[in-house]
């Protein structure tokens, strides 16, 4: 055996090189290259015992050199047999990681003579260090994968709880899972009425149009596993006899993960890779299964949130219906009584035309006010209860609704003129501030049972300029009115008037 000390610097350099990268594939390539350089081999390869565990195939350097061709055999009438090529001398050294054989480091084609005991001794030292480097790279790769999947699950949860529609929520899950798994497609299947499953959402690198609508028929072995809350892992979708869909031929390794929460199967998340793609590792399968469980919980919470929002809509509509009954219907009834009384007095008591005209005028005013109340109620029905209003009308109605919670009844609101078109910031902001102050003051006055809000953008200012006028009347107590910004109206109760140029 030769003394390896003269080659010690090369060994140290090779040992250091295998630990310079934390990425697993790069680490393996460093090991193979270092072994080839250390032994002057023209060919080096690392054949892994379990390639599927890390999702990698064999790592090699240059192509294996071919041995010299043997001389041609003499001509014969018999069919020639393929010549048997002699094998090149190889040096094979196992690499152990955590007491397991990770693979064999194979070296062949030494440039000068056969491999020596010195070569083997050097490669064994390198293999020992390689086992440590591979273990570290595995830990780093697993930690990085976990971080990506956890961040992906958090992003999906945030997106689903932000108010997406059901279709958008499923697409969010499919798209995010496809990217995390480096899959060819992210597919969501949901149960059908006849007991099968249908693809309802697909995120693919290509057009997913021919995938959506594909059905797994009832009785499929895959379907039985999914309905039993068991994930299904497939090595090759195209050749697996359990797969019967018409699109199976385009996919290879795949995962089918049940989306189940609280004993309820919401659907299935499928993550197929292209044919010939690398298989899923055990770590990827575990992380994808955890992601599916988290996504299912997020879908349930998002559905519950949407249900609460719908309930809020129904409750708001019930309130508006009560307001319509209490305010509008009663006002219409009173107006009808007023008109009937006018008819009787005009016909039986000989009232003057002036009195009749005044009473009819009040009746017309009441009917106009009633029409405005109906319009306001319809507009309120159109406001999403979970969202902040973006229109000026919506903001006024929100302020009125907030005051109603304190007053114990809802103020009536009227809009005169094209308030959305004519009223802009900062005038709208100042008007809302004045409205809040007036409603706060009204809520503090004893005996208030009626509050009327009027926003009029057709009322000119005293100097003739176009303006907007806010009037807030309440019947709590009696006063001569109060004015902010000009103008005043008096009468029983309190009237606050605010006006400003447009």
C-alpha positions in Angstrom: 0.0 0.0 0.0 1.3 3.4 -0.9 1.5 6.2 1.6 -1.5 8.5 1.1 0.2 11.4 2.8 1.4 13.1 -0.4 -2.2 13.2 -1.6 -3.5 14.5 1.7 -4.0 18.1 0.5 -6.2 16.8 -2.3 -8.2 14.7 0.1 -8.7 17.7 2.5 -9.8 19.8 -0.5 -12.2 17.1 -1.6 -13.6 16.7 2.0 -14.2 20.4 2.3 -15.8 20.6 -1.1 -18.6 18.1 -0.3 -19.8 20.3 2.5 -19.9 23.6 0.7 -23.5 23.4 -0.4 -26.7 22.6 1.7 -28.8 21.7 -1.3 -28.9 17.9 -1.6 -28.5 17.5 -5.4 -25.6 19.9 -5.4 -24.0 18.1 -2.4 -24.2 14.8 -4.2 -22.7 16.2 -7.4 -19.8 17.6 -5.3 -19.2 14.1 -3.8 -19.1 12.5 -7.3 -16.9 15.1 -8.8 -14.5 15.1 -5.8 -14.2 11.3 -5.9 -13.4 11.3 -9.7 -10.8 14.0 -9.3 -9.2 12.4 -6.2 -8.7 9.0 -8.0 -8.2 10.3 -11.5 -11.2 8.3 -12.7 -12.8 9.2 -16.0 -16.2 7.9 -14.7 -17.9 8.3 -11.4 -21.5 7.7 -10.3 -23.6 7.6 -7.2 -26.3 4.9 -7.3 -28.8 5.5 -4.5 -30.4 2.6 -2.7 -33.8 4.3 -2.5 -34.0 7.1 -5.1 -37.7 7.7 -4.3 -36.9 8.9 -0.8 -35.2 12.1 -1.9 -36.8 12.3 -5.4 -33.4 12.1 -7.1 -32.0 9.8 -9.8 -28.4 8.6 -10.0 -25.7 11.3 -10.0 -22.9 10.9 -12.5 -19.9 12.7 -14.1 -19.0 12.2 -17.7 -20.3 9.3 -19.8 -18.9 5.9 -19.0 -15.9 5.2 -21.3 -16.4 2.2 -23.5 -13.8 -0.6 -23.5 -12.0 -1.4 -26.8 -14.1 -3.3 -29.2 -13.1 -7.0 -29.7 -12.0 -8.1 -33.2 -14.8 -9.0 -35.7 -15.7 -12.7 -35.7 -15.1 -14.7 -38.9 -18.0 -14.7 -41.4 -20.6 -17.4 -40.8 -24.0 -18.3 -42.2 -25.4 -18.3 -38.7 -26.9 -15.2 -37.2 -24.2 -13.3 -35.4 -24.5 -13.0 -31.6 -23.9 -9.7 -30.0 -20.4 -9.6 -28.6 -20.0 -9.5 -24.8 -18.0 -6.5 -23.8 -15.6 -6.8 -21.0 -16.4 -4.8 -17.9 -14.1 -2.0 -16.8 -12.4 -2.4 -13.4 -14.5 -0.5 -10.9 -13.9 0.8 -7.4 -17.2 0.6 -5.4 -17.5 2.2 -1.9 -20.7 2.4 0.0 -21.9 5.7 1.6 -23.7 5.4 5.0 -26.1 8.0 6.4 -27.4 7.4 9.9 -26.5 3.7 9.9 -28.3 3.2 6.6 -26.7 2.6 3.2 -27.5 5.7 1.2 -25.9 4.3 -2.0 -22.8 3.1 -3.7 -20.0 5.4 -5.1 -18.8 3.8 -8.3 -15.5 4.8 -10.0 -14.2 3.4 -13.3 -11.7 4.2 -16.1 -8.7 5.3 -14.1 -6.4 7.1 -16.4 -3.2 5.3 -15.4 -3.5 1.7 -14.4 -6.0 0.0 -12.0 -7.3 1.4 -8.8 -5.0 1.0 -5.9 -5.5 0.3 -2.2 -4.5 3.9 -1.7 -7.4 5.0 -3.9 -9.8 2.9 -2.0 -8.6 4.3 1.3 -9.0 7.9 0.1 -12.5 7.3 -1.3 -13.6 5.6 2.0 -12.5 8.7 3.9 -14.4 10.9 1.4 -17.5 8.6 1.8 -17.5 9.0 5.5 -17.5 12.8 5.2 -20.0 12.5 2.4 -22.5 10.7 4.7 -22.3 13.6 7.2 -22.8 16.1 4.4 -25.8 14.2 2.9 -27.4 14.0 6.4 -27.0 17.8 6.9 -28.4 18.5 3.4 -31.4 16.2 4.0 -32.2 18.1 7.2 -31.9 21.4 5.5 -34.0 20.3 2.5 -36.7 19.0 4.9 -36.7 22.2 6.9 -37.0 24.3 3.8 -39.8 22.2 2.4 -41.7 22.5 5.7 -41.3 26.2 5.7 -42.6 26.5 2.1 -45.7 24.3 2.8 -46.5 26.1 6.1 -46.3 29.5 4.4 -48.5 28.2 1.6 -51.1 26.9 4.0 -51.1 30.2 5.9 -51.5 32.1 2.6 -54.4 29.9 1.6 -56.1 30.4 5.0 -55.7 34.2 4.7 -57.0 34.2 1.1 -60.1 32.1 2.0 -61.0 34.2 5.0 -60.8 37.4 3.0 -64.2 36.9 1.5 -63.5 35.0 -1.7 -66.4 33.2 -3.5 -66.6 29.4 -3.3 -65.2 28.9 -6.8 -62.3 31.3 -6.1 -61.6 29.6 -2.8 -61.2 26.2 -4.5 -59.0 27.7 -7.2 -56.8 29.3 -4.6 -56.2 25.9 -2.9 -55.5 24.2 -6.3 -53.2 26.8 -7.5 -51.1 27.1 -4.4 -50.8 23.3 -3.9 -49.7 22.9 -7.5 -46.9 25.3 -7.1 -45.8 23.9 -3.7 -45.7 20.3 -5.0 -44.1 21.3 -8.3 -46.9 19.4 -10.0 -48.2 19.6 -13.5 -51.7 20.2 -12.3 -53.6 21.1 -9.1 -57.1 19.6 -9.3 -60.1 19.7 -6.9 -62.8 17.0 -7.1 -66.1 17.1 -5.3 -68.6 14.3 -4.7 -71.4 13.8 -7.2 -75.0 12.9 -6.4 -74.6 9.3 -7.6 -71.6 8.6 -5.4 -68.7 9.5 -7.8 -66.4 12.4 -7.9 -66.1 15.2 -10.5 -63.3 17.6 -11.3 -64.7 21.1 -10.6 -61.5 23.2 -10.5 -58.2 22.7 -12.2 -55.0 24.8 -12.2 -52.6 23.7 -14.9 -49.6 25.0 -16.8 -51.7 24.5 -20.0 -55.4 25.0 -20.8 -57.4 23.1 -18.1 -60.6 23.1 -20.1 -60.6 19.4 -21.0 -59.9 18.4 -17.4 -62.8 20.2 -15.6 -65.8 17.9 -15.8 -63.9 14.6 -15.8 -65.7 12.1 -13.5 -64.4 9.2 -11.4 -67.3 6.7 -11.5 -68.8 5.2 -8.3 -67.1 2.0 -7.2 -63.6 2.9 -8.2 -60.9 1.5 -5.8 -59.4 5.0 -5.6 -62.7 6.5 -4.8 -63.3 4.0 -2.0 -60.0 5.0 -0.3 -60.8 8.7 -0.6 -64.3 8.3 0.8 -62.6 6.4 3.7 -60.4 9.5 4.4 -57.3 7.8 3.1 -54.8 9.5 0.8 -53.9 7.8 -2.5 -50.3 7.8 -3.8 -49.8 6.7 -7.4 -46.4 6.0 -9.0 -47.7 6.3 -12.6 -51.2 7.5 -13.3 -51.0 6.5 -17.0 -50.4 2.8 -16.2 -52.1 2.3 -12.8 -55.1 0.0 -13.2 -57.0 1.9 -10.5 -57.1 5.0 -12.7 -59.8 5.0 -15.3 -60.3 8.7 -16.3 -59.8 9.8 -19.9 -57.0 12.2 -19.0 -54.9 9.7 -17.1 -52.4 9.1 -20.0 -50.8 12.5 -19.6 -49.8 12.2 -16.0 -47.2 10.2 -14.0 -46.6 10.3 -10.2 -49.6 11.7 -8.4 -51.1 12.3 -4.9 -54.9 12.3 -4.2 -55.6 13.8 -0.8 -59.0 14.0 0.9 -60.2 17.5 1.9 -62.0 16.5 5.1 -62.8 18.5 8.2 -65.1 17.6 11.1 -66.0 14.2 9.6 -67.3 15.9 6.4 -65.6 15.2 3.0 -65.5 18.5 1.1 -63.6 17.0 -1.9 -60.3 15.8 -3.0 -57.0 17.6 -3.9 -55.1 15.8 -6.7 -51.5 16.8 -7.6 -50.3 14.8 -10.6 -46.9 15.4 -12.2 -46.1 14.8 -15.9 -45.3 11.4 -17.2 -41.7 10.6 -16.4 -41.6 13.1 -13.6 -39.8 12.4 -10.4 -41.7 10.5 -7.8 -43.0 12.2 -4.6 -40.8 11.7 -1.6 -42.1 10.6 1.8 -41.6 14.1 3.1 -43.5 15.7 0.2 -46.4 13.2 0.8 -46.5 14.1 4.5 -46.4 17.8 4.0 -49.0 17.7 1.2 -51.4 15.7 3.4 -51.0 18.2 6.2 -51.6 21.0 3.7 -54.8 19.4 2.6 -56.1 19.1 6.2 -55.3 22.8 6.8 -57.0 23.8 3.5 -60.1 21.8 4.4 -60.4 23.6 7.8 -59.9 26.9 6.0 -62.7 26.0 3.5 -65.0 25.2 6.4 -64.3 28.4 8.2 -64.7 30.4 5.0 -68.0 28.7 4.4 -69.1 29.5 7.9 -68.1 33.1 7.4 -70.1 33.4 4.2 -73.1 31.9 6.1 -72.8 34.5 8.8 -72.7 37.2 6.1 -75.8 35.8 4.5 -77.5 35.7 7.8 -76.6 39.3 8.4 -78.1 40.2 5.0 -81.4 38.4 6.0 -81.5 40.1 9.4 -80.9 43.4 7.8 -83.7 42.8 5.3 -86.0 41.8 8.1 -85.2 45.1 9.8 -85.8 47.0 6.7 -89.1 45.2 6.1 -90.2 46.2 9.6 -89.2 49.8 8.9 -91.2 49.7 5.7 -94.2 48.4 7.6 -93.9 50.8 10.5 -93.1 53.9 8.6 -94.2 53.6 5.0 -97.4 51.5 5.3 -98.7 53.5 8.3 -97.9 56.7 6.5 -99.8 55.6 3.4 -102.7 54.6 5.6 -102.7 58.0 7.3 -102.5 59.8 4.0 -105.5 57.8 2.7 -107.4 58.7 5.8 -106.5 62.4 5.3 -107.8 62.3 1.7 -111.0 60.6 2.7 -111.5 63.3 5.4 -110.9 66.0 2.9 -113.5 64.5 0.6 -116.1 64.4 3.3 -115.4 67.9 4.5 -115.4 69.3 1.0 -118.7 67.6 0.2 -120.6 68.0 3.5 -119.3 71.1 5.4 -118.8 73.5 2.6 -115.1 74.2 3.4 -113.5 76.8 1.2 -111.4 75.7 -1.8 -108.4 77.2 0.0 -108.7 74.8 3.0 -109.2 71.9 0.7 -106.2 72.8 -1.4 -104.0 73.1 1.7 -105.1 69.7 3.0 -104.5 68.1 -0.4 -101.1 69.8 -0.6 -100.1 68.2 2.7 -101.4 64.8 1.5 -99.2 65.1 -1.7 -96.2 66.0 0.5 -96.7 63.0 2.6 -97.0 60.7 -0.5 -93.7 62.2 -1.9 -92.0 61.6 1.4 -93.3 58.0 1.4 -91.9 57.4 -2.1 -88.6 58.7 -0.9 -88.7 56.3 2.1 -89.3 53.4 -0.2 -86.4 54.4 -2.4 -84.1 54.7 0.6 -85.2 51.3 1.9 -84.5 49.7 -1.5 -81.0 51.3 -1.6 -80.3 50.0 1.9 -81.2 46.5 0.7 -78.5 46.7 -2.0 -75.7 47.5 0.5 -73.5 44.5 1.4 -73.7 44.3 5.2 -70.1 43.0 5.7 -68.5 45.7 3.6 -68.0 49.4 4.3 -70.2 51.5 2.0 -68.3 53.3 -0.7 -71.0 55.6 -2.0 -72.1 58.8 -0.3 -75.7 57.5 0.1 -74.3 54.3 1.7 -72.2 56.4 4.2 -75.2 58.5 5.2 -77.3 55.4 5.7 -74.6 53.8 7.8 -74.5 56.9 10.1 -78.3 56.7 10.4 -78.2 53.0 11.2 -75.5 53.6 13.9 -77.7 56.4 15.5 -80.7 54.0 15.3 -78.9 51.6 17.7 -78.7 54.4 20.3 -82.1 56.0 19.6 -84.0 52.7 19.6 -85.5 53.4 16.2 -84.3 54.1 12.8 -84.1 57.7 11.5 -85.8 58.4 8.1 -83.5 59.6 5.4 -84.3 61.6 2.2 -82.0 62.5 -0.7 -83.0 65.3 -3.0 -81.1 65.7 -6.2 -78.2 63.8 -7.7 -76.1 63.6 -4.5 -73.7 61.1 -5.9 -72.8 63.2 -9.0 -72.9 66.7 -7.4 -71.4 66.0 -4.0 -67.6 65.4 -3.8 -64.9 65.5 -1.2 -64.1 67.4 0.9 -67.7 68.7 1.2 -69.0 65.2 1.6 -66.6 64.6 4.5 -67.7 67.8 6.3 -71.3 67.0 5.8 -70.9 63.5 7.4 -69.1 65.1 10.3 -72.0 67.6 10.8 -74.5 64.7 10.5 -72.7 62.7 13.2 -72.8 65.7 15.5 -76.5 66.4 14.9 -77.5 62.7 15.4 -75.4 62.6 18.6 -77.2 65.7 19.9 -80.6 64.2 18.9 -79.9 61.0 20.8 -79.3 63.0 24.0 -82.6 64.8 23.9 -85.3 63.2 26.0 -88.6 62.2 24.3 -87.3 61.9 20.8 -89.4 59.4 18.8 -88.7 60.6 15.3 -85.6 61.8 13.5 -85.7 62.9 9.9 -82.5 63.4 7.8 -82.6 65.3 4.5 -79.7 65.9 2.1 -80.6 68.4 -0.6 -78.2 69.3 -3.4 -80.7 71.4 -5.2 -81.0 74.2 -2.6 -79.0 77.3 -3.5 -77.1 79.3 -0.9 -78.4 82.8 0.1 -76.0 84.4 -2.3 -77.3 82.3 -5.2 -74.4 79.8 -5.5 -75.1 76.1 -5.8 -75.0 74.4 -2.5 -75.9 71.4 -0.4 -78.1 71.5 2.6 -78.3 69.0 5.4 -81.3 69.1 7.7 -81.7 66.9 10.8 -85.0 67.2 12.6 -86.0 65.4 15.8 -89.1 65.7 17.9 -87.3 65.5 21.3 -88.3 68.7 23.2 -89.1 72.0 21.5 -86.8 74.6 20.1 -86.3 77.3 17.6 -83.7 75.3 15.7 -80.0 75.4 15.3 -77.9 76.3 12.3 -74.3 75.4 11.3 -73.0 77.0 8.1 -76.1 79.1 7.6 -79.9 78.8 7.3 -82.3 77.6 10.0 -85.7 76.0 10.2 -87.9 76.2 13.3 -91.0 74.4 14.6 -91.8 71.8 17.3 -88.8 69.8 18.1 -85.2 70.6 17.1 -83.9 71.2 13.6 -80.2 71.4 12.8 -79.3 72.8 9.4 -75.9 72.7 7.8 -75.1 74.0 4.3 -72.0 74.5 2.2 -71.1 75.5 -1.4 -70.8 72.5 -3.7 
